[in-house]
């Protein structure tokens, strides 16, 4: 008999057919606990209770096809089509094409196998950022397998160094030149992006019923679609965003609902391909240093950080699910550090340690 006390109750543990059995008796009397252990062993021998037989662990290929892909499609195909089609579906196809990895069972995949997959992609000429995109999908898939109880553990997957980040910050002078050359539609879109920090696809799906004209100082807008709960958020309008949205609303005969950027497309709203073309035209005409449209979001968040916004507030405004992403925009100055210390109520004298 093998019992031990944890807190105020006794537990028993023993091996049965090579399996470790450990249970709480919920009793504080050691004699009663030993009797319960003996009764449980007898029940096991008679088959009245049993150790749950482990389900067979699938290969990565089977898991991707039968569990992870259906989850990703159901989660992102409607809420964030770009995330589904441009990231998950593409990267899952790349992962599935690498036999040495997907033929393995989930519990046998190690960090070394993930590194081999990364080396395989690099040998094909992939850049670190592209390799890391595929590794992030693999990492997400394996972590969910653990959460769903399909496999007991997931390996630690290291991303490659040297990844190119879209960290260009548009200077005020560049912004003015760009907006002046962009044309009315593209200038309005860019202004909303650089004054709210919305993702371009979030802005494309903006609807009139999500605009609150009487909220806050200049109004608010509600981001209703996103790949995470954090992405769905309320944002205040700046004076110039308020002005341009009012102008567009009045030109559209003050609708109570519908797309803000309505066009004659299958979706009914402006498409990313159209915005990209107009962005390239604005870059060419303005002569500013080329940048991707997403840099306008980065510019807004950088300006917030420089204005003294803390990482937690910035994460909420940006729609980040973790402050780790937001923290890189926040760079406290020496003056800011000194000001924080000056606000603390420090004790005037420390207690003496001598008698």
KERO-547491 format. One line per field, with one value per residue (C-alpha): residue number from 1; x, y, z. Coordinates in nm, 3 decimals. Example, Ala and Ser with C-alpha at 12.3 -4.5 7.8 and 13.67 -1.06 7.14 Angstrom:
BEGIN
nuza = c(1; 2) $
east = c(1.230; 1.367) $
north = c(-0.450; -0.106) $
up = c(0.780; 0.714) $
//
This chain:
BEGIN
nuza = c(1; 2; 3; 4; 5; 6; 7; 8; 9; 10; 11; 12; 13; 14; 15; 16; 17; 18; 19; 20; 21; 22; 23; 24; 25; 26; 27; 28; 29; 30; 31; 32; 33; 34; 35; 36; 37; 38; 39; 40; 41; 42; 43; 44; 45; 46; 47; 48; 49; 50; 51; 52; 53; 54; 55; 56; 57; 58; 59; 60; 61; 62; 63; 64; 65; 66; 67; 68; 69; 70; 71; 72; 73; 74; 75; 76; 77; 78; 79; 80; 81; 82; 83; 84; 85; 86; 87; 88; 89; 90; 91; 92; 93; 94; 95; 96; 97; 98; 99; 100; 101; 102; 103; 104; 105; 106; 107; 108; 109; 110; 111; 112; 113; 114; 115; 116; 117; 118; 119; 120; 121; 122; 123; 124; 125; 126; 127; 128; 129; 130; 131; 132; 133; 134; 135; 136; 137; 138; 139; 140; 141; 142; 143; 144; 145; 146; 147; 148; 149; 150; 151; 152; 153; 154; 155; 156; 157; 158; 159; 160; 161; 162; 163; 164; 165; 166; 167; 168; 169; 170; 171; 172; 173; 174; 175; 176; 177; 178; 179; 180; 181; 182; 183; 184; 185; 186; 187; 188; 189; 190; 191; 192; 193; 194; 195; 196; 197; 198; 199; 200; 201; 202; 203; 204; 205; 206; 207; 208; 209; 210; 211; 212; 213; 214; 215; 216; 217; 218; 219; 220; 221; 222; 223; 224; 225; 226; 227; 228; 229; 230; 231; 232; 233; 234; 235; 236; 237; 238; 239; 240; 241; 242; 243; 244; 245; 246; 247; 248; 249; 250; 251; 252; 253; 254; 255; 256; 257; 258; 259; 260; 261; 262; 263; 264; 265; 266; 267; 268; 269; 270; 271; 272; 273; 274; 275; 276; 277; 278; 279; 280; 281; 282; 283; 284; 285; 286; 287; 288; 289; 290; 291; 292; 293; 294; 295; 296; 297; 298; 299; 300; 301; 302; 303; 304; 305; 306; 307; 308; 309; 310; 311; 312; 313; 314; 315; 316; 317; 318; 319; 320; 321; 322; 323; 324; 325; 326; 327; 328; 329; 330; 331; 332; 333; 334; 335; 336; 337; 338; 339; 340; 341; 342; 343; 344; 345; 346; 347; 348; 349; 350; 351; 352; 353; 354; 355) $
east = c(0.000; 0.129; -0.051; 0.067; -0.082; -0.139; -0.290; -0.551; -0.638; -0.465; -0.386; -0.284; -0.064; 0.058; 0.141; -0.119; -0.029; 0.256; 0.033; 0.069; -0.255; -0.290; -0.612; -0.730; -0.929; -1.071; -1.023; -0.813; -0.785; -0.489; -0.663; -0.967; -0.737; -0.561; -0.897; -1.004; -0.678; -0.733; -1.092; -0.984; -0.716; -0.978; -1.214; -0.936; -0.862; -1.230; -1.257; -1.519; -1.309; -1.030; -0.756; -0.874; -0.707; -0.506; -0.632; -0.381; -0.188; -0.228; 0.040; 0.083; -0.067; -0.385; -0.412; -0.378; -0.638; -0.896; -0.864; -0.651; -0.757; -1.132; -1.071; -0.871; -1.129; -1.421; -1.236; -1.095; -1.262; -1.544; -1.395; -1.061; -1.046; -0.695; -0.568; -0.726; -0.637; -0.309; -0.161; -0.316; -0.422; -0.098; 0.133; -0.057; -0.007; 0.366; 0.392; 0.193; 0.432; 0.728; 0.698; 0.970; 0.771; 0.404; 0.459; 0.559; 0.318; 0.253; 0.423; 0.741; 0.795; 1.089; 1.253; 1.509; 1.240; 1.106; 1.461; 1.501; 1.181; 1.311; 1.639; 1.441; 1.253; 1.573; 1.729; 1.437; 1.537; 1.283; 1.364; 1.365; 1.032; 0.863; 1.015; 0.902; 0.546; 0.534; 0.696; 0.437; 0.154; 0.329; 0.379; 0.014; -0.101; 0.111; 0.012; -0.356; -0.303; -0.188; -0.483; -0.724; -0.569; -0.448; -0.082; 0.077; 0.345; 0.457; 0.818; 0.969; 0.999; 1.265; 1.216; 1.498; 1.692; 1.717; 1.344; 1.248; 0.990; 0.763; 0.896; 0.918; 0.784; 0.642; 0.775; 0.526; 0.680; 0.651; 0.293; 0.200; 0.359; 0.195; -0.153; -0.118; -0.043; -0.276; -0.606; -0.928; -1.013; -0.663; -0.590; -0.902; -0.811; -0.453; -0.568; -0.798; -0.517; -0.257; -0.497; -0.655; -0.390; -0.642; -0.519; -0.589; -0.836; -1.020; -1.060; -1.188; -1.472; -1.572; -1.950; -2.159; -2.348; -2.011; -1.959; -2.069; -2.101; -2.197; -1.947; -1.637; -1.497; -1.508; -1.690; -1.584; -1.566; -1.614; -1.391; -1.630; -1.423; -1.090; -0.901; -0.894; -1.125; -0.873; -0.906; -1.270; -1.242; -1.365; -1.144; -1.184; -1.192; -0.937; -1.070; -0.958; -1.099; -1.427; -1.431; -1.360; -1.609; -1.879; -1.803; -1.827; -2.142; -2.318; -2.207; -2.360; -2.691; -2.638; -2.701; -2.779; -2.592; -2.368; -2.000; -1.805; -1.581; -1.860; -1.769; -1.917; -1.734; -1.855; -1.803; -1.958; -1.658; -1.318; -1.077; -0.715; -0.590; -0.750; -0.607; -0.263; -0.269; -0.371; -0.105; 0.165; 0.042; 0.057; 0.413; 0.518; 0.361; 0.476; 0.835; 0.856; 1.064; 0.857; 0.674; 0.406; 0.057; 0.086; 0.360; 0.085; -0.038; 0.318; 0.362; 0.047; 0.150; 0.502; 0.361; 0.142; 0.443; 0.646; 0.357; 0.388; 0.118; 0.183; 0.204; -0.129; -0.328; -0.144; -0.227; -0.596; -0.590; -0.392; -0.604; -0.304; -0.377; -0.052; 0.137; 0.458; 0.373; 0.288; 0.590; 0.827; 0.649; 0.701; 1.044; 1.036; 1.274; 1.499; 1.269; 0.969; 1.151; 1.242; 0.883; 0.744; 0.985; 0.891; 0.525; 0.600; 0.530; 0.867; 0.910; 1.104; 1.321; 1.411; 1.374; 1.698; 1.849; 2.067; 1.955) $
north = c(0.000; 0.347; 0.652; 1.006; 1.316; 1.633; 1.913; 1.761; 1.455; 1.132; 1.019; 0.677; 0.587; 0.260; 0.091; -0.121; -0.297; -0.053; 0.253; 0.498; 0.542; 0.835; 0.949; 1.146; 0.959; 1.288; 1.140; 1.260; 0.916; 0.704; 0.375; 0.469; 0.581; 0.241; 0.065; 0.279; 0.203; -0.170; -0.142; 0.049; -0.211; -0.487; -0.296; -0.255; -0.627; -0.709; -0.460; -0.257; 0.056; 0.109; 0.330; 0.519; 0.381; 0.643; 0.743; 0.684; 1.001; 1.101; 1.204; 1.571; 1.519; 1.360; 1.622; 1.910; 1.762; 1.650; 1.893; 2.201; 2.300; 2.278; 2.489; 2.754; 2.772; 2.806; 3.067; 3.291; 3.234; 3.478; 3.688; 3.750; 3.610; 3.746; 3.560; 3.235; 3.247; 3.437; 3.282; 2.963; 2.793; 2.880; 2.780; 2.460; 2.357; 2.427; 2.228; 1.939; 1.915; 1.833; 1.458; 1.409; 1.633; 1.558; 1.180; 1.192; 1.148; 1.463; 1.337; 1.250; 1.594; 1.777; 2.115; 1.951; 1.843; 2.199; 2.327; 2.075; 2.208; 2.564; 2.462; 2.295; 2.620; 2.823; 2.586; 2.670; 3.037; 3.154; 3.468; 3.452; 3.637; 3.384; 3.088; 3.232; 3.272; 2.899; 2.817; 3.030; 2.832; 2.506; 2.632; 2.735; 2.397; 2.201; 2.418; 2.375; 1.999; 2.017; 2.238; 1.994; 1.697; 1.529; 1.520; 1.574; 1.824; 2.051; 2.127; 2.472; 2.616; 2.881; 3.144; 3.251; 3.567; 3.842; 3.877; 4.200; 4.397; 4.662; 4.928; 5.229; 5.541; 5.802; 6.147; 6.439; 6.597; 6.267; 6.230; 6.573; 6.506; 6.164; 6.289; 6.579; 6.344; 6.060; 6.183; 6.225; 5.858; 5.736; 6.045; 5.977; 5.610; 5.692; 5.963; 5.719; 5.462; 5.705; 5.864; 5.543; 5.274; 5.038; 4.751; 4.816; 4.526; 4.656; 4.994; 4.836; 4.671; 4.985; 5.043; 5.352; 5.188; 5.148; 5.525; 5.700; 6.070; 6.178; 5.965; 6.118; 6.452; 6.398; 6.066; 5.704; 5.410; 5.044; 4.775; 4.481; 4.224; 4.076; 3.752; 3.785; 3.924; 4.204; 4.318; 4.414; 4.752; 5.111; 5.392; 5.770; 5.989; 6.263; 6.600; 6.540; 6.184; 6.319; 6.586; 6.350; 6.087; 6.352; 6.474; 6.121; 6.049; 6.360; 6.282; 5.934; 6.100; 6.024; 5.647; 5.474; 5.161; 5.023; 5.027; 5.347; 5.265; 5.131; 5.027; 4.812; 4.491; 4.146; 4.233; 4.578; 4.753; 4.859; 4.568; 4.552; 4.517; 4.851; 5.024; 4.881; 5.017; 5.363; 5.352; 5.272; 5.559; 5.799; 5.689; 5.745; 6.089; 6.212; 6.091; 5.988; 5.691; 5.378; 5.211; 4.947; 5.062; 4.881; 5.131; 5.389; 5.173; 5.140; 5.517; 5.581; 5.335; 5.477; 5.827; 5.700; 5.546; 5.863; 6.064; 5.862; 5.598; 5.291; 4.942; 4.825; 5.116; 5.094; 4.722; 4.800; 5.074; 4.859; 4.549; 4.344; 4.026; 4.062; 4.362; 4.197; 4.324; 4.670; 4.708; 4.758; 5.085; 5.226; 5.380; 5.585; 5.880; 5.960; 6.249; 6.015; 5.775; 6.059; 6.191; 5.849; 5.825; 6.176; 6.070; 5.785; 5.847; 5.743; 5.711; 6.007; 5.795; 5.430; 5.243; 5.196; 4.847; 4.904; 4.853) $
up = c(0.000; -0.084; 0.049; 0.109; 0.258; 0.057; 0.259; 0.488; 0.278; 0.180; -0.175; -0.304; -0.597; -0.747; -1.078; -1.253; -1.580; -1.626; -1.577; -1.289; -1.095; -0.855; -0.689; -0.391; -0.124; 0.008; 0.352; 0.645; 0.812; 0.692; 0.775; 0.565; 0.284; 0.277; 0.266; -0.028; -0.209; -0.162; -0.286; -0.594; -0.677; -0.647; -0.877; -1.133; -1.127; -1.180; -1.466; -1.281; -1.330; -1.575; -1.700; -2.005; -2.312; -2.493; -2.836; -3.114; -3.197; -3.564; -3.806; -3.878; -4.224; -4.083; -3.812; -4.061; -4.294; -4.041; -3.749; -3.805; -4.157; -4.077; -3.764; -3.954; -4.233; -3.992; -3.786; -4.058; -4.396; -4.319; -4.039; -4.211; -4.567; -4.618; -4.312; -4.429; -4.799; -4.784; -4.472; -4.331; -4.654; -4.833; -4.549; -4.470; -4.832; -4.799; -4.476; -4.621; -4.916; -4.690; -4.639; -4.374; -4.140; -4.208; -4.210; -3.842; -3.553; -3.355; -3.039; -3.229; -3.386; -3.228; -3.264; -3.490; -3.737; -3.749; -3.808; -4.092; -4.248; -4.220; -4.387; -4.666; -4.734; -4.726; -4.979; -5.209; -5.188; -4.930; -4.732; -4.348; -4.323; -4.554; -4.369; -4.037; -4.166; -4.233; -3.898; -3.716; -3.874; -3.780; -3.424; -3.397; -3.525; -3.277; -2.981; -3.059; -3.076; -2.714; -2.613; -2.777; -2.596; -2.914; -2.814; -2.471; -2.571; -2.852; -2.948; -2.914; -3.264; -3.317; -3.585; -3.815; -3.755; -4.015; -4.072; -4.245; -4.045; -4.191; -3.957; -4.185; -4.014; -4.249; -4.161; -4.146; -4.458; -4.647; -4.529; -4.662; -5.002; -5.025; -4.937; -5.179; -5.468; -5.375; -5.513; -5.311; -5.247; -5.166; -4.955; -4.749; -4.702; -4.605; -4.362; -4.182; -4.160; -4.028; -3.774; -3.637; -3.681; -3.837; -4.049; -4.420; -4.440; -4.131; -4.297; -4.620; -4.425; -4.233; -4.227; -4.160; -3.875; -3.699; -3.687; -3.368; -3.451; -3.098; -2.902; -2.748; -2.857; -3.235; -3.263; -3.272; -3.507; -3.420; -3.572; -3.589; -3.776; -3.680; -3.639; -3.259; -2.993; -2.931; -3.294; -3.236; -3.068; -3.044; -3.176; -3.138; -3.450; -3.505; -3.628; -3.986; -3.995; -3.859; -4.131; -4.422; -4.301; -4.266; -4.618; -4.760; -4.556; -4.686; -5.044; -5.004; -4.892; -4.522; -4.520; -4.190; -4.296; -4.568; -4.662; -4.609; -4.906; -5.129; -5.484; -5.758; -5.661; -5.560; -5.194; -5.229; -5.076; -5.206; -5.257; -5.135; -5.494; -5.587; -5.279; -5.356; -5.711; -5.595; -5.324; -5.581; -5.797; -5.500; -5.423; -5.782; -5.810; -5.468; -5.506; -5.138; -5.029; -5.111; -4.823; -4.789; -4.694; -4.358; -4.266; -4.204; -3.914; -3.785; -3.812; -3.606; -3.333; -3.322; -3.278; -2.995; -2.822; -2.864; -2.716; -2.394; -2.448; -2.230; -2.381; -2.236; -2.378; -2.708; -2.732; -2.690; -2.953; -3.197; -3.144; -3.036; -2.841; -2.646; -2.513; -2.634; -2.983; -2.857; -2.631; -2.924; -3.011; -2.661; -2.595; -2.271; -2.266; -1.971; -1.879; -1.876; -1.644; -1.407; -1.409; -1.312; -1.019; -0.906; -0.878; -0.639; -0.272; -0.130; 0.250; 0.385; 0.610; 0.608; 0.941; 1.126; 1.116; 1.420; 1.778) $
//
